[in-house]
């Protein structure tokens, strides 16, 4: 059953097919014997990572069985390792090319939190989380990411005392560092503000194929990670409750 009701199943079927074909083309390109430079391969692996995260988003909105997304998460980790492999192969004088793919930006942090939300809510295991966090790196750069990483088991991580992206994530950061009793109300405040913080994109009104559902993945991550009572906001339109409660529904 569709989880997103702003588009129909046919829309998501087409979207998932397109994304899957795009991913397969990128994999074929990376595995082909040709004259692709390591920088081009790194860039293609970076696209694979982003496309795979988007595919998780699309499949959730379509209503797919969440257990069937776990192999996609394994693939996603492999693609991120490919990205690092090709980046490591760059000569010393070309290493600067990897910075834009690895440094922490606002959009990258959104994508990373989505990846971590799926991984943690679908119980991919501590070894998986640690591998992802090591690949993400950027320790001590952003207080939100650092606190979440520590809660996921990266206990030796350096911790920044504030979030870099205050306008976008300050409300969520305040929730993470708050006392447990305050957290449910702060998650609700963040969810209520999320669409505006996300940029109020109105993608569902555009005649394009860029819309894939409005979901606040980072809320799913913090609720699951900190065992927050979500009864006061469980039916919030942006809250991906099926992801958060996947384990509860599969006991």
MDAnalysis code that builds the backbone (N, CA, C; Angstrom):
import MDAnalysis as mda
import numpy as np

u = mda.Universe.empty(753, n_residues=251, atom_resindex=np.repeat(np.arange(251), 3), trajectory=True)
u.add_TopologyAttr("name", ["N", "CA", "C"] * 251)
u.add_TopologyAttr("resid", np.arange(1, 252))
u.add_TopologyAttr("resname", ["UNK", "UNK", "UNK", "UNK", "UNK", "UNK", "UNK", "UNK", "UNK", "UNK", "UNK", "UNK", "UNK", "UNK", "UNK", "UNK", "UNK", "UNK", "UNK", "UNK", "UNK", "UNK", "UNK", "UNK", "UNK", "UNK", "UNK", "UNK", "UNK", "UNK", "UNK", "UNK", "UNK", "UNK", "UNK", "UNK", "UNK", "UNK", "UNK", "UNK", "UNK", "UNK", "UNK", "UNK", "UNK", "UNK", "UNK", "UNK", "UNK", "UNK", "UNK", "UNK", "UNK", "UNK", "UNK", "UNK", "UNK", "UNK", "UNK", "UNK", "UNK", "UNK", "UNK", "UNK", "UNK", "UNK", "UNK", "UNK", "UNK", "UNK", "UNK", "UNK", "UNK", "UNK", "UNK", "UNK", "UNK", "UNK", "UNK", "UNK", "UNK", "UNK", "UNK", "UNK", "UNK", "UNK", "UNK", "UNK", "UNK", "UNK", "UNK", "UNK", "UNK", "UNK", "UNK", "UNK", "UNK", "UNK", "UNK", "UNK", "UNK", "UNK", "UNK", "UNK", "UNK", "UNK", "UNK", "UNK", "UNK", "UNK", "UNK", "UNK", "UNK", "UNK", "UNK", "UNK", "UNK", "UNK", "UNK", "UNK", "UNK", "UNK", "UNK", "UNK", "UNK", "UNK", "UNK", "UNK", "UNK", "UNK", "UNK", "UNK", "UNK", "UNK", "UNK", "UNK", "UNK", "UNK", "UNK", "UNK", "UNK", "UNK", "UNK", "UNK", "UNK", "UNK", "UNK", "UNK", "UNK", "UNK", "UNK", "UNK", "UNK", "UNK", "UNK", "UNK", "UNK", "UNK", "UNK", "UNK", "UNK", "UNK", "UNK", "UNK", "UNK", "UNK", "UNK", "UNK", "UNK", "UNK", "UNK", "UNK", "UNK", "UNK", "UNK", "UNK", "UNK", "UNK", "UNK", "UNK", "UNK", "UNK", "UNK", "UNK", "UNK", "UNK", "UNK", "UNK", "UNK", "UNK", "UNK", "UNK", "UNK", "UNK", "UNK", "UNK", "UNK", "UNK", "UNK", "UNK", "UNK", "UNK", "UNK", "UNK", "UNK", "UNK", "UNK", "UNK", "UNK", "UNK", "UNK", "UNK", "UNK", "UNK", "UNK", "UNK", "UNK", "UNK", "UNK", "UNK", "UNK", "UNK", "UNK", "UNK", "UNK", "UNK", "UNK", "UNK", "UNK", "UNK", "UNK", "UNK", "UNK", "UNK", "UNK", "UNK", "UNK", "UNK", "UNK", "UNK", "UNK", "UNK", "UNK", "UNK", "UNK", "UNK", "UNK", "UNK", "UNK", "UNK", "UNK"])
u.atoms.positions = np.array([
    [0.846, -1.192, 0.000],
    [0.000, 0.000, 0.000],
    [0.884, 1.247, 0.000],
    [0.521, 2.213, -0.823],
    [1.284, 3.450, -0.913],
    [1.412, 4.129, 0.453],
    [2.618, 4.593, 0.759],
    [2.812, 5.380, 1.972],
    [2.675, 6.869, 1.663],
    [3.033, 7.249, 0.459],
    [2.842, 8.628, 0.027],
    [1.587, 8.684, -0.832],
    [0.699, 9.608, -0.516],
    [-0.592, 9.668, -1.214],
    [-0.682, 10.824, -2.206],
    [0.397, 11.562, -2.408],
    [0.363, 12.681, -3.342],
    [0.631, 12.244, -4.781],
    [1.125, 11.025, -4.945],
    [1.331, 10.442, -6.274],
    [0.782, 9.022, -6.271],
    [0.467, 8.500, -7.449],
    [-0.094, 7.148, -7.500],
    [0.997, 6.109, -7.703],
    [0.592, 4.844, -7.664],
    [1.563, 3.752, -7.747],
    [2.268, 3.746, -9.101],
    [1.542, 4.064, -10.157],
    [2.154, 4.066, -11.486],
    [3.320, 5.055, -11.545],
    [3.150, 6.197, -10.892],
    [4.221, 7.196, -10.843],
    [5.456, 6.600, -10.186],
    [5.255, 5.950, -9.040],
    [6.399, 5.384, -8.324],
    [6.979, 4.168, -9.038],
    [6.148, 3.390, -9.692],
    [6.675, 2.266, -10.473],
    [7.632, 2.774, -11.556],
    [7.212, 3.820, -12.249],
    [8.069, 4.392, -13.291],
    [9.348, 4.969, -12.692],
    [9.205, 5.630, -11.552],
    [10.346, 6.274, -10.905],
    [11.363, 5.228, -10.442],
    [10.870, 4.161, -9.810],
    [11.757, 3.099, -9.328],
    [12.455, 2.410, -10.499],
    [11.707, 2.168, -11.577],
    [12.311, 1.539, -12.768],
    [13.411, 2.419, -13.342],
    [13.136, 3.708, -13.466],
    [14.136, 4.643, -13.989],
    [15.382, 4.667, -13.102],
    [15.189, 4.754, -11.795],
    [16.322, 4.827, -10.871],
    [17.140, 3.549, -10.897],
    [16.457, 2.412, -10.946],
    [17.159, 1.126, -10.992],
    [17.984, 1.009, -12.267],
    [17.401, 1.414, -13.378],
    [18.134, 1.357, -14.650],
    [19.333, 2.307, -14.637],
    [19.170, 3.461, -14.055],
    [20.273, 4.426, -13.950],
    [21.411, 3.852, -13.103],
    [21.058, 3.232, -11.984],
    [22.068, 2.601, -11.122],
    [22.795, 1.500, -11.877],
    [22.050, 0.674, -12.595],
    [22.676, -0.424, -13.345],
    [23.608, 0.100, -14.433],
    [23.239, 1.214, -15.062],
    [24.111, 1.808, -16.084],
    [25.420, 2.310, -15.464],
    [25.310, 2.912, -14.303],
    [26.511, 3.405, -13.628],
    [27.424, 2.255, -13.216],
    [26.825, 1.175, -12.719],
    [27.624, 0.009, -12.336],
    [28.324, -0.576, -13.555],
    [27.592, -0.706, -14.647],
    [28.171, -1.240, -15.888],
    [29.328, -0.371, -16.364],
    [29.138, 0.946, -16.254],
    [30.195, 1.867, -16.683],
    [31.442, 1.695, -15.821],
    [31.236, 1.561, -14.506],
    [32.366, 1.415, -13.603],
    [33.110, 0.098, -13.808],
    [32.378, -0.931, -14.195],
    [32.991, -2.249, -14.356],
    [33.521, -2.499, -15.762],
    [33.240, -1.575, -16.665],
    [33.684, -1.762, -18.043],
    [35.186, -1.515, -18.153],
    [35.791, -2.195, -19.102],
    [37.218, -1.995, -19.382],
    [37.329, -0.844, -20.370],
    [37.841, 0.268, -19.907],
    [37.912, 1.432, -20.780],
    [38.918, 2.429, -20.280],
    [38.721, 3.671, -20.684],
    [39.699, 4.701, -20.367],
    [39.187, 5.693, -19.327],
    [38.270, 5.278, -18.491],
    [37.790, 6.165, -17.442],
    [38.908, 6.440, -16.446],
    [39.091, 7.682, -16.114],
    [40.085, 8.025, -15.105],
    [39.555, 7.667, -13.730],
    [40.444, 7.605, -12.766],
    [40.016, 7.320, -11.393],
    [39.110, 8.421, -10.864],
    [39.324, 9.652, -11.291],
    [38.452, 10.738, -10.850],
    [37.041, 10.556, -11.398],
    [36.925, 10.168, -12.651],
    [35.604, 9.922, -13.235],
    [34.934, 8.746, -12.524],
    [35.694, 7.710, -12.229],
    [35.141, 6.564, -11.511],
    [34.672, 6.976, -10.113],
    [35.460, 7.816, -9.445],
    [35.062, 8.316, -8.131],
    [33.740, 9.079, -8.229],
    [33.641, 9.930, -9.240],
    [32.416, 10.716, -9.419],
    [31.217, 9.829, -9.715],
    [31.414, 8.792, -10.496],
    [30.324, 7.869, -10.805],
    [29.908, 7.074, -9.566],
    [30.883, 6.693, -8.747],
    [30.558, 5.990, -7.509],
    [29.782, 6.904, -6.558],
    [30.151, 8.182, -6.541],
    [29.422, 9.169, -5.735],
    [27.969, 9.255, -6.204],
    [27.758, 9.262, -7.511],
    [26.388, 9.286, -8.040],
    [25.644, 8.008, -7.660],
    [26.344, 6.889, -7.671],
    [25.728, 5.622, -7.274],
    [25.213, 5.696, -5.842],
    [26.008, 6.265, -4.962],
    [25.608, 6.399, -3.565],
    [24.338, 7.235, -3.461],
    [24.326, 8.401, -4.100],
    [23.159, 9.280, -4.028],
    [21.928, 8.644, -4.663],
    [22.124, 7.997, -5.812],
    [20.993, 7.361, -6.488],
    [20.422, 6.227, -5.643],
    [21.282, 5.518, -4.937],
    [20.827, 4.396, -4.115],
    [20.053, 4.879, -2.897],
    [20.482, 6.004, -2.317],
    [19.722, 6.600, -1.213],
    [18.358, 7.064, -1.725],
    [18.339, 7.670, -2.903],
    [17.069, 8.111, -3.487],
    [16.143, 6.929, -3.758],
    [16.720, 5.799, -4.168],
    [15.915, 4.609, -4.442],
    [15.242, 4.102, -3.165],
    [15.941, 4.142, -2.048],
    [15.336, 3.775, -0.774],
    [14.129, 4.668, -0.485],
    [14.302, 5.947, -0.738],
    [13.237, 6.928, -0.537],
    [12.015, 6.590, -1.396],
    [12.268, 6.335, -2.669],
    [11.186, 6.037, -3.603],
    [10.441, 4.760, -3.209],
    [11.199, 3.737, -2.832],
    [10.580, 2.459, -2.495],
    [9.777, 2.556, -1.190],
    [10.261, 3.357, -0.256],
    [9.476, 3.578, 0.960],
    [8.152, 4.244, 0.601],
    [8.208, 5.294, -0.196],
    [6.988, 6.018, -0.571],
    [6.015, 5.116, -1.321],
    [6.540, 4.217, -2.140],
    [5.688, 3.314, -2.919],
    [4.995, 2.284, -2.037],
    [5.543, 2.044, -0.861],
    [4.933, 1.075, 0.041],
    [5.587, -0.282, 0.026],
    [6.826, -0.347, -0.454],
    [7.530, -1.630, -0.530],
    [7.742, -2.233, 0.857],
    [7.865, -3.550, 0.899],
    [8.218, -4.267, 2.115],
    [9.598, -3.797, 2.558],
    [9.698, -3.285, 3.767],
    [10.956, -2.683, 4.210],
    [12.078, -3.704, 4.364],
    [11.746, -4.936, 4.661],
    [12.790, -5.959, 4.762],
    [13.512, -6.136, 3.435],
    [12.803, -5.883, 2.342],
    [13.406, -6.037, 1.020],
    [14.381, -4.913, 0.684],
    [14.461, -3.894, 1.539],
    [15.395, -2.805, 1.313],
    [16.776, -3.091, 1.897],
    [16.884, -4.112, 2.738],
    [18.164, -4.387, 3.384],
    [19.276, -4.735, 2.379],
    [18.999, -5.519, 1.328],
    [20.057, -5.734, 0.328],
    [20.507, -4.443, -0.345],
    [19.589, -3.499, -0.514],
    [19.965, -2.205, -1.094],
    [20.939, -1.468, -0.184],
    [20.766, -1.619, 1.123],
    [21.681, -0.988, 2.072],
    [23.065, -1.616, 2.003],
    [23.125, -2.917, 1.786],
    [24.431, -3.576, 1.602],
    [25.104, -3.073, 0.330],
    [24.324, -2.930, -0.731],
    [24.862, -2.391, -1.983],
    [25.370, -0.965, -1.774],
    [24.618, -0.185, -1.044],
    [24.974, 1.209, -0.806],
    [26.325, 1.321, -0.108],
    [26.556, 0.472, 0.875],
    [27.851, 0.470, 1.556],
    [28.964, 0.095, 0.589],
    [28.703, -0.877, -0.281],
    [29.710, -1.267, -1.270],
    [30.035, -0.103, -2.203],
    [29.021, 0.615, -2.662],
    [29.248, 1.732, -3.578],
    [30.051, 2.839, -2.895],
    [29.783, 3.066, -1.605],
    [30.541, 4.105, -0.895],
    [32.002, 3.685, -0.723],
    [32.220, 2.393, -0.557],
    [33.595, 1.895, -0.520],
    [34.279, 2.057, -1.872],
    [33.528, 1.875, -2.953],
    [34.088, 2.117, -4.286],
    [34.534, 3.570, -4.407],
    [33.685, 4.472, -3.933],
    [34.015, 5.890, -4.008],
    [35.340, 6.179, -3.303],
    [35.488, 5.628, -2.100],
    [36.736, 5.829, -1.357],
    [37.917, 5.195, -2.086],
    [37.714, 3.998, -2.643],
    [38.785, 3.290, -3.349],
    [39.327, 4.134, -4.493],
    [38.436, 4.655, -5.322],
    [38.888, 5.443, -6.464],
    [39.488, 6.777, -6.013],
    [38.959, 7.342, -4.930],
    [39.527, 8.585, -4.405],
    [40.944, 8.351, -3.889],
    [41.146, 7.210, -3.223],
    [42.479, 6.890, -2.700],
    [43.496, 6.664, -3.817],
    [43.015, 6.267, -4.999],
    [43.918, 6.021, -6.117],
    [44.386, 7.307, -6.803],
    [43.737, 8.414, -6.516],
    [44.124, 9.670, -7.152],
    [45.540, 10.054, -6.729],
    [46.329, 10.547, -7.652],
    [47.672, 11.023, -7.288],
    [47.587, 12.148, -6.263],
    [48.679, 12.367, -5.562],
    [48.696, 13.359, -4.498],
    [48.256, 14.732, -5.003],
    [48.696, 15.094, -6.201],
    [48.362, 16.422, -6.723],
    [46.920, 16.529, -7.225],
    [46.165, 15.409, -7.206],
    [44.770, 15.414, -7.630],
    [43.810, 15.092, -6.482],
    [44.348, 14.917, -5.272],
    [43.510, 14.558, -4.132],
    [42.461, 15.621, -3.810],
    [42.721, 16.850, -4.235],
    [41.759, 17.915, -3.990],
    [40.404, 17.619, -4.616],
    [40.404, 16.774, -5.657],
    [39.155, 16.461, -6.363],
    [38.154, 15.724, -5.469],
    [38.649, 15.087, -4.421],
    [37.746, 14.319, -3.558],
    [37.054, 15.185, -2.505],
    [37.576, 16.374, -2.275],
    [37.075, 17.203, -1.175],
    [35.585, 17.483, -1.320],
    [35.176, 17.885, -2.520],
    [33.769, 18.203, -2.733],
    [32.835, 17.027, -2.545],
    [33.375, 15.809, -2.665],
    [32.556, 14.608, -2.495],
    [32.510, 14.147, -1.047],
    [33.468, 14.596, -0.239],
    [33.592, 14.049, 1.105],
    [33.361, 15.064, 2.219],
    [33.595, 16.352, 1.949],
    [33.395, 17.327, 3.011],
    [31.910, 17.445, 3.344],
    [31.636, 17.871, 4.563],
    [30.262, 17.905, 5.053],
    [29.558, 19.170, 4.593],
    [28.522, 18.999, 3.782],
    [27.659, 20.100, 3.370],
    [26.248, 19.825, 3.865],
    [25.401, 20.827, 3.778],
    [24.036, 20.678, 4.294],
    [23.285, 19.564, 3.570],
    [23.345, 19.562, 2.238],
    [22.637, 18.534, 1.481],
    [23.244, 17.163, 1.741],
    [24.583, 17.104, 1.845],
    [25.228, 15.821, 2.132],
    [24.806, 15.293, 3.493],
    [24.710, 16.190, 4.477],
    [24.290, 15.751, 5.807],
    [22.860, 15.216, 5.773],
    [21.982, 15.855, 5.009],
    [20.616, 15.339, 4.859],
    [20.642, 13.904, 4.331],
    [21.459, 13.683, 3.302],
    [21.545, 12.345, 2.698],
    [22.148, 11.332, 3.669],
    [23.166, 11.744, 4.401],
    [23.804, 10.836, 5.354],
    [22.845, 10.438, 6.466],
    [22.065, 11.394, 6.949],
    [21.088, 11.092, 7.999],
    [20.004, 10.147, 7.479],
    [19.648, 10.301, 6.209],
    [18.679, 9.376, 5.616],
    [19.261, 7.970, 5.562],
    [20.494, 7.857, 5.117],
    [21.155, 6.550, 5.064],
    [21.206, 5.922, 6.458],
    [21.637, 6.695, 7.449],
    [21.729, 6.174, 8.807],
    [20.356, 5.802, 9.360],
    [19.319, 6.551, 8.992],
    [17.964, 6.236, 9.460],
    [17.523, 4.868, 8.951],
    [17.699, 4.627, 7.667],
    [17.328, 3.326, 7.120],
    [18.163, 2.214, 7.742],
    [19.452, 2.447, 7.870],
    [20.342, 1.418, 8.404],
    [19.977, 1.066, 9.844],
    [19.763, 2.084, 10.670],
    [19.504, 1.821, 12.083],
    [18.110, 1.260, 12.305],
    [17.125, 1.812, 11.632],
    [15.753, 1.339, 11.824],
    [15.553, -0.073, 11.278],
    [16.330, -0.433, 10.257],
    [16.234, -1.785, 9.699],
    [17.269, -2.729, 10.301],
    [17.922, -2.271, 11.379],
    [18.770, -3.134, 12.203],
    [19.880, -3.817, 11.389],
    [20.678, -2.995, 10.706],
    [21.761, -3.552, 9.896],
    [22.954, -4.020, 10.717],
    [23.020, -3.648, 11.974],
    [24.048, -4.180, 12.854],
    [25.210, -3.229, 13.094],
    [25.886, -3.438, 14.240],
    [26.930, -2.512, 14.670],
    [28.101, -2.438, 13.695],
    [28.486, -3.559, 13.134],
    [29.599, -3.539, 12.181],
    [29.254, -2.672, 10.978],
    [28.028, -2.744, 10.516],
    [27.583, -1.927, 9.385],
    [27.634, -0.446, 9.759],
    [27.075, -0.104, 10.933],
    [27.061, 1.303, 11.337],
    [28.481, 1.856, 11.418],
    [29.379, 1.063, 11.998],
    [30.746, 1.544, 12.180],
    [31.436, 1.767, 10.842],
    [31.202, 0.880, 9.902],
    [31.790, 1.070, 8.581],
    [31.273, 2.351, 7.919],
    [29.960, 2.582, 8.033],
    [29.388, 3.789, 7.438],
    [29.965, 5.038, 8.096],
    [30.042, 5.044, 9.424],
    [30.534, 6.211, 10.137],
    [32.004, 6.486, 9.820],
    [32.789, 5.431, 9.647],
    [34.192, 5.627, 9.274],
    [34.309, 6.215, 7.874],
    [33.444, 5.807, 6.976],
    [33.460, 6.358, 5.621],
    [32.987, 7.807, 5.613],
    [31.996, 8.113, 6.423],
    [31.491, 9.480, 6.510],
    [32.556, 10.413, 7.071],
    [33.279, 9.933, 8.105],
    [34.358, 10.701, 8.740],
    [33.844, 12.066, 9.218],
    [34.605, 13.146, 8.965],
    [34.241, 14.500, 9.407],
    [34.031, 14.584, 10.917],
    [34.792, 13.792, 11.667],
    [34.668, 13.812, 13.122],
    [34.990, 15.198, 13.677],
    [34.212, 15.606, 14.662],
    [34.452, 16.868, 15.319],
    [34.062, 18.090, 14.509],
    [33.355, 17.895, 13.410],
    [32.972, 19.011, 12.553],
    [31.571, 19.534, 12.855],
    [30.661, 18.629, 13.188],
    [29.265, 19.007, 13.385],
    [28.710, 18.286, 14.605],
    [28.186, 19.054, 15.551],
    [27.726, 18.468, 16.800],
    [26.559, 17.512, 16.639],
    [25.688, 17.766, 15.668],
    [24.568, 16.867, 15.440],
    [25.068, 15.504, 14.982],
    [25.872, 15.489, 13.929],
    [26.399, 14.226, 13.416],
    [27.242, 13.517, 14.465],
    [28.069, 14.256, 15.181],
    [28.939, 13.635, 16.185],
    [28.138, 12.972, 17.294],
    [27.109, 13.645, 17.797],
    [26.295, 13.049, 18.867],
    [25.544, 11.819, 18.387],
    [25.020, 11.870, 17.174],
    [24.325, 10.707, 16.629],
    [25.291, 9.548, 16.440],
    [26.502, 9.846, 15.961],
    [27.501, 8.795, 15.747],
    [27.885, 8.132, 17.066],
    [28.045, 8.917, 18.111],
    [28.368, 8.347, 19.421],
    [27.238, 7.446, 19.910],
    [26.003, 7.898, 19.727],
    [24.852, 7.086, 20.138],
    [24.779, 5.784, 19.348],
    [25.357, 5.782, 18.135],
    [25.365, 4.576, 17.312],
    [26.581, 3.695, 17.582],
    [27.440, 4.112, 18.509],
    [28.539, 3.244, 18.907],
    [29.927, 3.749, 18.607],
    [30.042, 4.912, 17.953],
    [31.359, 5.474, 17.637],
    [31.832, 6.290, 18.839],
    [32.129, 5.585, 19.943],
    [32.289, 6.232, 21.245],
    [33.576, 7.024, 21.405],
    [34.564, 6.829, 20.544],
    [35.820, 7.567, 20.675],
    [35.838, 8.816, 19.790],
    [34.742, 9.122, 19.190],
    [34.664, 10.222, 18.240],
    [34.815, 11.584, 18.930],
    [35.542, 12.480, 18.291],
    [35.610, 13.862, 18.745],
    [34.248, 14.513, 18.506],
    [33.806, 15.371, 19.435],
    [32.457, 15.923, 19.358],
    [32.492, 17.451, 19.293],
    [31.910, 18.003, 18.251],
    [31.745, 19.457, 18.156],
    [30.622, 19.886, 19.087],
    [30.637, 21.133, 19.482],
    [29.661, 21.618, 20.464],
    [28.495, 22.370, 19.843],
    [28.432, 22.407, 18.521],
    [27.310, 23.056, 17.845],
    [27.169, 22.450, 16.456],
    [26.014, 22.655, 15.847],
    [25.842, 22.187, 14.481],
    [26.280, 23.283, 13.510],
    [26.900, 22.877, 12.424],
    [27.376, 23.831, 11.424],
    [26.201, 24.498, 10.726],
    [25.155, 23.729, 10.481],
    [24.027, 24.207, 9.677],
    [22.878, 24.596, 10.602],
    [23.056, 25.733, 11.261],
    [22.144, 26.132, 12.328],
    [20.711, 26.321, 11.834],
    [20.550, 27.026, 10.734],
    [19.203, 27.290, 10.243],
    [18.467, 25.993, 9.945],
    [19.165, 25.047, 9.358],
    [18.530, 23.792, 8.944],
    [18.371, 22.806, 10.094],
    [19.386, 22.691, 10.963],
    [19.393, 21.579, 11.913],
    [19.455, 21.971, 13.386],
    [19.418, 23.254, 13.703],
    [19.573, 23.646, 15.106],
    [18.476, 23.074, 15.990],
    [17.238, 23.043, 15.491],
    [16.130, 22.493, 16.286],
    [16.361, 21.011, 16.579],
    [16.893, 20.289, 15.613],
    [17.163, 18.867, 15.829],
    [18.342, 18.688, 16.780],
    [19.358, 19.507, 16.623],
    [20.508, 19.445, 17.535],
    [20.060, 19.714, 18.972],
    [19.196, 20.703, 19.169],
    [18.694, 21.011, 20.507],
    [17.972, 19.814, 21.113],
    [17.277, 19.056, 20.274],
    [16.590, 17.863, 20.757],
    [17.595, 16.801, 21.202],
    [18.639, 16.617, 20.409],
    [19.626, 15.578, 20.699],
    [20.331, 15.831, 22.027],
    [20.628, 17.082, 22.341],
    [21.367, 17.389, 23.569],
    [20.440, 17.692, 24.749],
    [19.127, 17.614, 24.531],
    [18.164, 17.908, 25.593],
    [18.032, 16.731, 26.558],
    [17.405, 16.984, 27.689],
    [17.076, 15.925, 28.635],
    [16.037, 15.001, 28.002],
    [16.078, 13.701, 28.307],
    [15.150, 12.748, 27.689],
    [13.681, 13.144, 27.787],
    [13.271, 13.699, 28.898],
    [11.860, 14.049, 29.069],
    [11.411, 15.151, 28.114],
    [12.350, 15.954, 27.643],
    [12.018, 17.055, 26.743],
    [11.952, 16.627, 25.278],
    [12.497, 15.479, 24.973],
    [12.702, 15.117, 23.572],
    [11.417, 14.918, 22.764],
    [10.386, 14.265, 23.266],
    [9.177, 14.110, 22.438],
    [8.617, 15.443, 21.946],
    [8.523, 16.422, 22.825],
    [7.990, 17.728, 22.425],
    [8.901, 18.403, 21.414],
    [10.215, 18.236, 21.560],
    [11.162, 18.868, 20.646],
    [11.153, 18.206, 19.275],
    [10.924, 16.890, 19.227],
    [10.779, 16.224, 17.930],
    [9.526, 16.747, 17.222],
    [8.447, 16.905, 17.978],
    [7.202, 17.442, 17.392],
    [7.427, 18.852, 16.842],
    [8.152, 19.668, 17.560],
    [8.464, 21.025, 17.086],
    [9.266, 20.949, 15.796],
    [10.228, 20.034, 15.751],
    [11.054, 19.901, 14.548],
    [10.221, 19.423, 13.360],
    [9.362, 18.456, 13.580],
    [8.506, 17.962, 12.501],
    [7.595, 19.056, 11.962],
    [7.046, 19.856, 12.864],
    [6.165, 20.947, 12.438],
    [6.920, 21.973, 11.598],
    [8.202, 22.160, 11.894],
    [9.010, 23.151, 11.175],
    [9.700, 22.564, 9.956],
    [9.692, 21.232, 9.824],
    [10.566, 20.560, 8.862],
    [10.362, 21.018, 7.417],
    [9.141, 21.105, 6.962],
    [8.913, 21.427, 5.549],
    [9.504, 22.782, 5.187],
    [9.336, 23.755, 6.061],
    [9.915, 25.074, 5.808],
    [11.438, 25.011, 5.883],
    [11.965, 24.289, 6.864],
    [13.416, 24.147, 6.986],
    [13.999, 23.442, 5.768],
    [13.244, 22.534, 5.209],
    [13.669, 21.773, 4.034],
    [13.641, 22.636, 2.772],
    [13.014, 23.786, 2.854],
    [12.996, 24.710, 1.724],
    [11.644, 24.884, 1.074],
    [10.597, 24.286, 1.654],
    [9.241, 24.376, 1.088],
    [9.254, 24.175, -0.430],
    [9.760, 23.023, -0.896],
    [10.015, 22.878, -2.332],
    [8.787, 22.713, -3.220],
    [7.650, 22.266, -2.665],
    [6.433, 22.063, -3.465],
    [6.698, 21.206, -4.704],
    [7.567, 20.209, -4.560],
    [7.937, 19.373, -5.706],
    [6.745, 18.605, -6.270],
    [5.776, 18.293, -5.426],
    [4.618, 17.518, -5.878],
    [3.741, 18.297, -6.853],
    [3.911, 19.627, -6.895],
    [3.115, 20.459, -7.800],
    [3.791, 20.690, -9.143],
    [5.036, 20.258, -9.249],
    [5.801, 20.524, -10.467],
    [5.646, 19.394, -11.474],
    [5.697, 19.731, -12.725],
    [5.567, 18.743, -13.796],
    [6.930, 18.131, -14.103],
    [7.494, 17.509, -13.068],
    [8.800, 16.862, -13.198],
    [8.743, 15.529, -12.457],
    [9.844, 14.806, -12.512],
    [9.898, 13.524, -11.806],
    [10.831, 13.621, -10.591],
    [10.945, 14.824, -10.012],
    [11.858, 15.004, -8.878],
    [11.198, 14.715, -7.531],
    [9.870, 14.628, -7.495],
    [9.179, 14.385, -6.227],
    [9.224, 12.906, -5.876],
    [9.612, 12.602, -4.633],
    [9.593, 11.202, -4.203],
    [9.047, 11.016, -2.789],
    [8.298, 12.000, -2.333],
    [7.680, 11.883, -1.009],
    [8.347, 12.800, -0.008],
    [7.562, 13.405, 0.859],
    [8.089, 14.279, 1.906],
    [8.210, 13.494, 3.202],
    [9.426, 13.127, 3.552],
    [9.657, 12.352, 4.764],
    [10.830, 12.943, 5.546],
    [10.639, 13.094, 6.820],
    [11.687, 13.609, 7.703],
    [12.472, 12.424, 8.259],
    [13.438, 11.965, 7.484],
    [14.188, 10.759, 7.844],
    [14.961, 10.939, 9.141],
    [15.493, 12.137, 9.366],
    [16.295, 12.356, 10.570],
    [15.446, 12.222, 11.833],
    [14.141, 12.503, 11.735],
    [13.261, 12.275, 12.887],
    [13.158, 10.784, 13.186],
    [13.075, 9.977, 12.137],
    [13.044, 8.521, 12.341],
    [14.307, 8.052, 13.043],
    [15.441, 8.587, 12.628],
    [16.713, 8.173, 13.219],
    [16.772, 8.524, 14.698],
    [16.458, 9.762, 15.054],
    [16.612, 10.160, 16.453],
    [15.586, 9.470, 17.347],
    [14.376, 9.269, 16.848],
    [13.361, 8.591, 17.655],
    [13.794, 7.157, 17.960],
    [14.279, 6.469, 16.953],
    [14.720, 5.087, 17.148],
    [15.986, 5.028, 18.001],
    [16.906, 5.911, 17.723],
    [18.208, 5.880, 18.384],
    [18.107, 6.217, 19.868],
    [17.249, 7.176, 20.199],
    [17.122, 7.620, 21.587],
    [15.873, 7.072, 22.279],
    [15.194, 6.133, 21.610],
    [14.020, 5.474, 22.192],
    [13.005, 6.502, 22.694],
    [12.629, 7.423, 21.805],
    [11.720, 8.511, 22.150],
    [10.271, 8.064, 21.950],
    [9.434, 8.391, 22.891],
    [7.988, 8.113, 22.789],
    [7.412, 8.986, 21.672],
    [6.919, 8.348, 20.612],
    [6.405, 9.112, 19.463],
    [4.882, 9.170, 19.413],
    [4.227, 8.825, 20.508],
    [2.761, 8.759, 20.491],
    [2.114, 10.111, 20.201],
    [2.789, 11.207, 20.532],
    [2.204, 12.530, 20.329],
    [2.347, 13.031, 18.894],
    [3.138, 12.324, 18.071],
    [3.324, 12.781, 16.686],
    [3.371, 11.627, 15.687],
    [2.930, 10.448, 16.085],
    [3.097, 9.267, 15.248],
    [2.395, 9.393, 13.897],
    [1.331, 10.168, 13.840],
    [0.600, 10.333, 12.575],
    [0.944, 11.635, 11.858],
    [2.033, 12.245, 12.244],
    [2.456, 13.471, 11.567],
    [2.743, 13.164, 10.102],
    [2.335, 14.056, 9.218],
    [2.418, 13.776, 7.782],
    [3.841, 13.564, 7.274],
    [4.841, 14.080, 7.977],
    [6.220, 13.948, 7.508],
    [7.007, 12.881, 8.264],
    [6.351, 12.212, 9.200],
    [7.038, 11.240, 10.051],
    [6.945, 9.836, 9.458],
    [8.072, 9.209, 9.100],
    [8.037, 7.868, 8.489],
    [7.886, 6.766, 9.538],
    [6.684, 6.682, 10.092],
    [6.454, 5.787, 11.229],
    [6.669, 4.323, 10.888],
    [6.400, 3.917, 9.644],
    [6.589, 2.513, 9.290],
    [8.055, 2.112, 9.394],
    [8.943, 3.030, 9.075],
    [10.373, 2.751, 9.207],
    [10.760, 2.646, 10.677],
    [10.287, 3.582, 11.487],
    [10.624, 3.589, 12.908],
    [10.148, 2.318, 13.594],
    [8.955, 1.848, 13.220],
    [8.343, 0.730, 13.936],
    [8.470, -0.593, 13.173],
    [9.394, -0.666, 12.250],
    [9.580, -1.881, 11.477],
    [9.879, -3.088, 12.369],
    [10.802, -2.915, 13.324],
    [11.137, -4.038, 14.197],
    [9.945, -4.440, 15.071],
    [9.198, -3.453, 15.549],
    [8.021, -3.753, 16.380],
    [7.016, -4.597, 15.615],
    [6.890, -4.321, 14.322],
    [5.895, -5.014, 13.498],
    [6.401, -6.325, 12.934],
    [7.662, -6.661, 13.223],
    [8.233, -7.901, 12.676],
    [8.780, -8.817, 13.764],
    [8.249, -8.649, 14.956],
    [8.663, -9.536, 16.062],
    [7.914, -10.846, 15.987],
])
